[in-house]
């Protein structure tokens, strides 16, 4: 009996060792693409199981907060998957009944073509109902459910919002800039938000010229000029339009609906060749194809870098180390990758493609476009 137990234990160890070896084994590009398809199918099934009750009940519960949501589809499904519009209602620091009525109104407000149109009900009845610190997880979960259940393309997800919902777009578009294919703010107030992270996220500003409550018209005009300046300094980035609608107050008679086809011109590029990443009031360890050490993350810390061919040039990094993730759409993984900072070469080697990297990054990001077969952590000291 002892011998049988020993042989069984040896078999288990060998099986585990073989599994780990295969996970760490370097893959060809074709093998990595095949693994990605399998992992994507498994991930979708896992998301459907995880959120089965939420999807059935149209109610997402995270922690102690509850977010009901409503959705419909318009048009037909394109070959590359539906677009998804997450549409944030107005209201704010008001009785629940008022915010409920604003939610009902938001359901009927816009009709994007060939899209899933999803209107959530804010978990709060407060002025900052759409950008409180715990809301990032709600947006992420809504997207995951729609990708898994409705064949939404994760690179065609747009954020729009009216009034208090517009306040939310001002904050959440930069805070989760690597999530959105584009965003449009309707009749909201920007507060003190930084717009730097919008370098690769098309953004629209809509406000009535007569909408002077909380100085919305002047603040939106000023932020439009700020985006103009950012784009002038970086002509390939900060795609935007600003519309201060003459003769209109808070309600713009749906002239702002022109934002929807404008947004649908764009797809998210999950692998931009120029990244500007500044931590917002709610911090994130990941941004596009970068990961920062969680114990060093603080609001305002910034990374700026560019990618050209197989060369990464880091202009600024406020962390002592940085992890860079790669795939074959970004670089040639069959050749060495060079990473340098201010002229100093920090890394120059070939990187293996592994299943382990793909599983880890998909698990961390829960976004099919951020499943990477190769990665390296470099010291910037």
C-alpha positions in Angstrom: 0.0 0.0 0.0 2.9 2.4 0.9 4.4 1.6 -2.5 1.2 2.4 -4.3 0.9 5.7 -2.5 4.5 6.5 -3.3 4.0 5.7 -7.0 0.8 7.8 -7.1 2.6 10.7 -5.5 5.5 10.4 -8.0 2.9 10.3 -10.8 1.2 13.5 -9.4 4.5 15.3 -9.1 5.5 14.3 -12.7 2.2 15.4 -14.0 2.5 18.8 -12.2 6.0 19.2 -13.4 5.0 18.4 -17.0 2.1 20.9 -16.8 4.4 23.6 -15.5 7.0 22.9 -18.1 4.5 23.2 -20.9 3.2 26.4 -19.4 6.7 27.9 -19.4 7.6 26.5 -22.8 8.4 29.0 -25.5 5.7 29.1 -28.2 5.8 30.0 -31.9 3.6 32.8 -33.1 1.1 30.3 -34.6 1.0 28.3 -31.3 0.4 31.5 -29.3 -2.5 32.5 -31.5 -4.0 29.0 -31.2 -3.6 29.2 -27.4 -5.2 32.6 -27.3 -8.3 31.3 -29.0 -8.7 28.5 -26.5 -8.1 30.8 -23.6 -10.6 33.3 -24.9 -13.3 30.7 -25.1 -12.5 29.5 -21.6 -12.5 33.1 -20.3 -15.9 33.8 -21.8 -17.4 30.7 -20.3 -15.9 31.6 -16.9 -17.4 35.1 -17.1 -20.8 33.8 -18.0 -20.7 31.5 -15.0 -19.4 34.1 -12.6 -22.0 36.7 -13.5 -24.9 34.3 -14.4 -27.3 35.6 -11.8 -26.3 39.2 -12.4 -27.0 38.8 -16.2 -30.3 37.0 -15.7 -31.5 39.6 -13.1 -30.1 42.7 -14.9 -28.6 43.6 -11.5 -24.9 43.7 -10.7 -23.9 43.5 -7.0 -20.3 44.2 -6.0 -19.6 44.3 -2.3 -22.5 46.2 -0.6 -23.4 48.2 -3.7 -26.1 47.4 -6.3 -26.2 48.5 -9.9 -29.3 47.6 -11.9 -28.8 47.8 -15.7 -30.9 47.8 -18.8 -29.8 47.0 -22.3 -31.1 46.6 -25.8 -29.5 46.0 -29.2 -29.9 48.2 -32.3 -29.3 47.1 -35.9 -27.4 43.9 -36.8 -24.3 42.4 -35.4 -21.2 43.4 -37.5 -18.7 40.7 -38.5 -16.2 42.0 -35.9 -18.9 42.1 -33.1 -21.3 44.7 -31.7 -20.2 48.1 -30.4 -21.2 48.7 -26.7 -22.3 52.1 -25.5 -22.5 52.5 -21.7 -24.8 55.5 -21.2 -24.8 57.3 -17.8 -28.0 59.0 -16.6 -28.3 62.4 -15.0 -29.6 63.4 -11.6 -27.2 63.5 -8.7 -27.6 64.5 -5.1 -31.4 64.1 -5.1 -34.1 61.7 -4.0 -33.9 58.2 -5.5 -37.1 58.7 -7.4 -35.6 61.6 -9.4 -32.5 59.5 -10.3 -34.8 56.6 -11.2 -36.7 58.9 -13.6 -33.4 60.1 -15.1 -32.4 56.4 -15.6 -35.7 55.7 -17.4 -35.1 58.7 -19.6 -31.5 57.6 -20.4 -32.8 54.3 -21.7 -34.6 56.1 -24.6 -32.2 58.9 -25.2 -29.8 57.5 -27.8 -30.0 54.9 -30.5 -26.5 53.9 -31.8 -26.4 51.7 -34.9 -25.4 48.1 -34.8 -24.7 48.3 -31.1 -25.6 47.1 -27.6 -26.9 50.1 -25.8 -26.6 49.7 -22.0 -27.9 52.1 -19.4 -27.0 51.3 -15.8 -28.6 52.8 -12.7 -26.0 54.5 -10.5 -25.5 52.7 -7.1 -25.6 56.1 -5.4 -27.9 59.1 -5.2 -25.1 61.6 -4.9 -23.4 64.3 -7.0 -20.4 62.0 -7.8 -22.6 59.0 -8.4 -20.7 57.9 -11.5 -17.1 58.3 -10.4 -16.9 57.2 -6.8 -13.8 55.0 -6.1 -15.5 51.6 -6.2 -17.2 52.2 -9.6 -14.3 51.2 -11.8 -15.1 47.5 -11.0 -18.7 48.0 -12.1 -17.8 49.4 -15.5 -15.3 46.5 -16.0 -17.8 43.9 -15.1 -20.5 45.3 -17.4 -18.1 45.2 -20.3 -17.0 41.6 -19.4 -20.6 40.4 -19.3 -21.4 42.0 -22.7 -18.3 40.6 -24.3 -19.1 37.1 -23.0 -22.9 37.1 -23.6 -23.5 39.4 -26.5 -20.4 39.1 -28.7 -19.4 42.7 -28.0 -16.0 43.6 -29.5 -13.9 44.8 -26.5 -12.2 47.3 -28.8 -15.5 49.0 -29.6 -16.7 50.1 -26.1 -17.8 53.7 -25.7 -18.7 55.8 -22.7 -21.3 58.5 -22.9 -23.3 60.4 -20.3 -25.6 63.4 -19.7 -25.5 65.9 -16.9 -24.3 64.0 -13.8 -23.6 61.3 -16.2 -21.4 63.8 -18.1 -19.6 64.5 -14.8 -18.9 60.7 -14.8 -17.5 60.7 -18.3 -15.1 63.6 -17.5 -13.7 61.5 -14.7 -13.9 58.0 -15.9 -12.7 58.5 -19.5 -9.2 59.5 -18.3 -9.2 57.1 -15.3 -10.0 54.1 -17.5 -8.7 55.5 -20.8 -7.2 52.2 -21.9 -10.7 50.7 -21.7 -12.6 53.0 -24.1 -12.6 53.2 -27.8 -13.9 56.7 -27.3 -16.0 58.8 -24.9 -18.5 61.7 -25.2 -19.4 64.1 -22.4 -22.8 65.8 -22.6 -23.6 68.7 -20.3 -21.3 67.7 -17.4 -18.7 69.5 -15.2 -15.1 68.5 -15.4 -14.0 69.4 -11.9 -10.2 69.1 -11.4 -9.7 66.1 -13.7 -6.5 65.8 -15.7 -6.9 65.0 -19.4 -3.4 63.7 -20.1 -4.5 60.1 -20.2 -6.8 60.8 -23.2 -3.8 60.8 -25.6 -5.2 57.7 -27.3 -8.9 58.0 -26.5 -11.1 60.1 -28.9 -13.1 62.5 -26.8 -16.1 64.8 -27.5 -17.3 67.7 -25.4 -21.0 68.9 -25.7 -22.4 71.7 -23.7 -25.1 74.4 -24.3 -23.7 77.9 -24.6 -26.3 79.0 -22.1 -25.7 76.2 -19.6 -24.2 78.5 -17.0 -25.1 76.4 -13.9 -21.9 75.6 -12.0 -20.1 77.5 -14.9 -20.5 74.4 -17.1 -20.4 76.4 -20.3 -17.2 78.2 -19.4 -15.5 75.1 -17.9 -16.3 73.0 -21.0 -15.0 75.7 -23.3 -11.8 75.9 -21.2 -11.3 72.2 -21.3 -11.9 72.2 -25.1 -9.1 74.7 -25.4 -6.9 72.5 -23.2 -7.5 69.6 -25.5 -6.6 71.9 -28.5 -3.3 72.7 -26.8 -2.5 69.0 -26.0 -3.2 68.1 -29.6 -1.2 71.0 -31.0 1.8 69.7 -29.0 1.2 66.1 -30.0 -0.6 66.1 -33.4 -1.0 62.3 -33.6 -2.8 62.2 -30.2 -5.7 63.8 -28.3 -8.3 63.3 -31.1 -11.3 65.4 -30.0 -14.1 67.8 -30.9 -15.7 70.5 -28.7 -19.3 71.6 -29.3 -20.6 74.6 -27.4 -24.1 74.7 -28.8 -25.3 78.2 -29.5 -28.8 79.1 -28.1 -29.0 75.9 -26.0 -29.0 75.6 -22.2 -28.6 72.3 -20.3 -30.9 70.4 -22.7 -29.5 70.5 -26.2 -32.5 69.1 -28.0 -30.4 66.0 -28.8 -27.9 67.8 -31.0 -25.4 65.9 -28.9 -26.6 62.6 -30.4 -24.2 63.4 -33.3 -21.5 62.1 -30.9 -22.6 58.5 -31.5 -21.7 58.1 -35.2 -18.5 60.2 -34.5 -17.4 57.8 -31.8 -18.1 54.7 -34.0 -15.5 55.9 -36.5 -12.9 54.8 -33.9 -11.7 51.5 -32.5 -9.6 51.2 -29.4 -6.0 50.6 -30.1 -4.9 48.5 -27.1 -1.3 48.7 -28.2 -0.6 52.4 -28.8 3.0 53.3 -29.8 2.9 56.5 -27.7 1.7 56.2 -24.1 1.1 59.0 -21.6 0.0 57.5 -18.2 -0.7 59.6 -15.2 -2.3 58.1 -12.1 -5.7 59.6 -11.3 -7.5 59.9 -7.9 -8.3 56.2 -8.2 -5.1 54.5 -9.1 -4.6 51.5 -11.4 -1.6 49.1 -11.7 -2.1 48.5 -15.4 -2.5 50.8 -18.4 -2.5 49.5 -22.0 0.6 47.2 -22.2 2.3 48.5 -19.0 2.2 47.5 -15.4 3.5 49.5 -12.5 4.5 48.1 -9.0 1.5 48.4 -6.8 3.4 49.5 -3.7 4.7 52.6 -5.6 1.5 53.8 -7.2 0.4 57.3 -6.2 -1.8 59.9 -7.8 0.2 62.0 -10.3 2.9 59.5 -10.9 3.6 59.4 -14.7 5.0 57.3 -17.4 5.7 58.5 -21.0 7.2 56.3 -23.6 7.1 55.4 -27.3 7.4 52.2 -29.3 8.9 52.1 -32.8 9.6 48.7 -34.3 11.2 46.6 -31.6 12.6 49.7 -29.7 10.9 51.1 -26.6 12.1 54.6 -25.6 11.1 55.7 -22.1 11.1 59.5 -21.7 9.7 59.5 -18.1 9.0 56.9 -15.5 8.2 57.8 -11.9 8.6 54.2 -10.7 11.8 52.3 -9.9 10.6 49.4 -12.2 8.1 48.9 -14.9 6.7 45.7 -16.6 6.2 45.9 -20.3 3.9 43.3 -22.0 4.2 42.4 -25.7 2.5 40.4 -28.4 3.1 39.8 -32.1 0.8 42.7 -33.1 3.1 45.1 -31.4 6.6 43.8 -32.1 8.5 41.0 -33.8 8.9 38.6 -30.9 11.3 36.5 -33.0 13.9 39.3 -32.7 15.4 41.0 -29.7 13.5 43.9 -28.0 15.4 46.9 -26.9 14.3 49.1 -24.0 16.1 52.3 -23.3 15.6 55.3 -21.0 17.1 58.6 -21.8 19.7 57.0 -24.1 20.7 54.2 -21.7 19.9 50.7 -22.8 18.1 48.8 -20.0 17.2 45.6 -21.9 18.1 44.0 -25.2 17.1 40.4 -25.6 14.5 38.1 -27.2 11.5 37.3 -25.1 9.7 34.0 -25.1 6.0 33.6 -25.7 4.5 31.4 -23.0 1.1 30.2 -22.0 1.8 31.2 -18.4 2.1 34.9 -19.5 -1.1 34.7 -21.4 -3.0 33.1 -18.6 -1.6 35.6 -16.0 -2.3 38.7 -18.0 -5.8 37.6 -19.0 -6.5 36.9 -15.3 -5.2 40.2 -14.2 -6.9 42.3 -16.8 -10.0 40.4 -17.7 -9.8 42.0 -21.2 -9.2 39.8 -24.2 -7.1 42.4 -25.9 -4.7 42.5 -22.9 -3.7 38.9 -23.0 0.0 39.0 -23.7 2.4 36.1 -24.4 5.6 37.9 -23.5 6.7 40.3 -20.8 9.7 41.8 -19.1 10.2 43.8 -15.9 13.0 46.4 -16.1 14.7 48.5 -13.5 14.7 52.2 -14.2 17.2 53.1 -11.5 
